[in-house]
Structure formats: structure tokens, C-alpha cells
């Protein structure tokens, strides 16, 4: 019990630090520095890797750094590079949440009958949709990426399914961000700009299509 309380206290402290760091750090400063070293491939890559590693701790959106990747590497190289970074950094909160939740990096067993709280709703969601479909649909919807990582972790989603769903769900967002970055004359924190709203509408519609089948089956079972 004491060990579990210690993990939860540490988790609360980490969340508090993330909130404070996100409020005190400015993406503008980092992007200004990247713009000055864009012509130095080694320095640009080193700083970019560092920013991706700390991104989950600063609560920066992944699309912001995908724009930077597009600015530095173009579309052909930028898309696979940005996707690799998105998946890699998404595993940081995913594994951290697993450890805080159960003291292990392996998926924990979930009860056959989920409770009625938030965790129970999340477990029922993944139970109805399947792991890959559930992660993909959640990634398509414009909500903070790290929230999806954490909820997938506490729901026992296997790492392979999490990676596959993240790749599929983040693909349209990453592709759009890299294209925007590759055509930009200078780096800014504007993210996807005017592309963001129409892309959000399309991805939400795609998520609804993915969830239509599971939603219908759940409704049919509830009326039997």
C-alpha cells in the first residue's frame, strides 16, 4: 500500500511539474534557435532530438515539432522522421503511466467488469473498439496526444497495438504539419494555421466512421 501511494504521489508531482514547465517555457525561443541553425544539419538534428525528448514534459503538441521537421527536412524525409519521433516520444508517457499505475512496464490485467469511473469508461471504450482501432480513432480526434497515451496505458493496451494505432492516427496530422513546415519561409508557433480546422473536421469524421461499427454493436447489445 505504501509503495502504491508513493507511486501515485510521484505521479502527481510529475504532472504538477509538467504543468509548471509548460507555463514557464516558450516554444518561440526554441523555434528561433532552430531557425538560426537550420543550415547546420548536425546541430539542427541534435536540437530537434532534444526537443522531441522533452516534448511530453513540456506538453507541447507533436504537430508543432512536425512543422519544424518539415522546415528542416522537407516532405519526403520529414514524414517518416516526424512519425518515428511521434511514436517514440508517445511511448514516454505510455510507459511512465504503466509504471505509475502498476509498478511495471508490462500491461496490467484489467477487471472483467470495469468500474463506473473514468477508468471504467476508458476500459469499456477499448473493449468495444479493439486496441488498434481505439488508439487510431483517439489519435485522429484533435485532443492532446499525451492524454491518449496515458489512457491507453491504464487500459492494458499492448505496446504493439499502441504503436500501430499511433502511426495510423497521427499520419494525417503529421503529414499536414510536415507539408506546412516544408513550404514555410520561417518557423512560427502557428502550427497548422489555416489547415488545422478543415483537417480537424476530416479527421473527426474519419474517427466517427471507425467507431460507427463498435458503437452500433454496443447499442444492439444494450437493447437485447
Buried (B, 14 or more C-beta within 10 A) or exposed (E): EEEEEEBEEEBEEBEEEBEEBEEEBEBEEBBEBBBEBBEEEEBBBEBBEEBBEBBBBBBBBBBBBBBBBBBBBBBEBBBEBBBBBBBBBBBBBBBBBBBBBBEEEEBEEBEEEBEEEEBBEBBBBBBBBBBBBBBBBBBBBBEEBBEBBBBBBBBBBEBEBBBBBBBBBBBBBBBBBBBBBBEBEEBBEEBBEEEBEEBBEEBBEBBEEBBEEBEEEBEEEEEE
